[in-house]
Amino acid sequence: MSAERTGDPSAWPEGVARHVLAEVDSTNSEAQRLAPGLTQPTWILARRQTAARGRRGREWISPEGNFAATLVMRPTGDPARAALRSFVAALALADALETVCGPGATLSLKWPNDVLLNGGKVAGILLESAGRGADVSHLAVGIGVNLVAAPPREAVEPEATLPVSVLGETGVRIAPEEFLAYLANAFARWEAQLATYGFGPIRTAWLARAAKLGQRITARTASETIEGTFETIAEDGALVIATSQGRRNIPAADVFF
Ligand SMILES: O=C(O)CCCC[C@@H]1SC[C@@H]2NC(=O)N[C@@H]21
């Protein structure tokens, strides 16, 4: 499927609920609290977060006007399949941002789950799940988008991708509630693709937008730093790098360009 327009922002996907909060500690924490009582997929949007978190326990800086929301869902399948929602979310973000930013903006996807606008990080995704063993009782897909402001360079790690905002890059100003409608529609479309055809089309679409595909990258895991050429992503979403010692499949890492 190509990156088609997400359409009318007043439309809302059928069978999906939404809660809009003025303030919360973290929409992912709220997702965990609400999940046991939810009967349908639910977007939780907060105008302000007081304790937002990013990947690997990092702080997520999220001033008012930026987008902060979590989709709570009960995916079928094991944790590995549930984790593929990070690719669904990334594609949905790219579609929504493309609609909002217009054709002049360059959107790309950075493995595992960042969205880049004109080469800078504009959005991040934090997946958290709960359950026992092979059962995922619920999945929280947390999404932050720098709509109006990006954290300063000094606030992120020195080698991290430069943070940028939609407003700063394009001059476009959009309210988080309106952005949610674009995103929820796009997410529902990609989720339907995953349910109907599996990971294949998601993988293909993700690779078509991948940043630095075929180029030198560095992947840092908890135990090693791996340098090589970014070849592809595997059927399970792992990063595949060609190194001087051969091919490596890397399930989890931070990537640096
Ligand atoms: O790039 C990252 O490190 C992921 C950032 C995810 C931030 C979002 S904002 C909404 C949701 N609530 C949180 O506390 N974190 C995610």
The ligand as an SDF file (V2000), in Angstrom:
LIG
                    3D

 16 17  0  0  0  0  0  0  0  0999 V2000
   11.5550    8.1240   21.1800 O   0  0  0  0  0  0  0  0  0  0  0  0
   11.2430    7.7030   22.2820 C   0  0  0  0  0  0  0  0  0  0  0  0
   12.0690    7.5420   23.1880 O   0  0  0  0  0  0  0  0  0  0  0  0
    9.7950    7.3560   22.5330 C   0  0  0  0  0  0  0  0  0  0  0  0
    9.0360    8.5320   23.0560 C   0  0  0  0  0  0  0  0  0  0  0  0
    7.5980    8.2320   23.3720 C   0  0  0  0  0  0  0  0  0  0  0  0
    6.9070    9.3910   24.0540 C   0  0  0  0  0  0  0  0  0  0  0  0
    5.4240    9.1670   24.1860 C   0  0  0  0  0  0  0  0  0  0  0  0
    4.5420   10.6400   24.6040 S   0  0  0  0  0  0  0  0  0  0  0  0
    3.1050    9.6840   24.8460 C   0  0  0  0  0  0  0  0  0  0  0  0
    3.5280    8.4280   25.5560 C   0  0  0  0  0  0  0  0  0  0  0  0
    3.5870    8.6500   26.9980 N   0  0  0  0  0  0  0  0  0  0  0  0
    4.8190    8.5350   27.4800 C   0  0  0  0  0  0  0  0  0  0  0  0
    5.1590    8.6720   28.6750 O   0  0  0  0  0  0  0  0  0  0  0  0
    5.6680    8.2590   26.4800 N   0  0  0  0  0  0  0  0  0  0  0  0
    4.9910    8.1340   25.1940 C   0  0  0  0  0  0  0  0  0  0  0  0
  1  2  2  0
  2  3  1  0
  2  4  1  0
  4  5  1  0
  5  6  1  0
  6  7  1  0
  7  8  1  0
  8  9  1  0
  8 16  1  0
  9 10  1  0
 10 11  1  0
 11 12  1  0
 11 16  1  0
 12 13  1  0
 13 14  2  0
 13 15  1  0
 15 16  1  0
M  END
$$$$
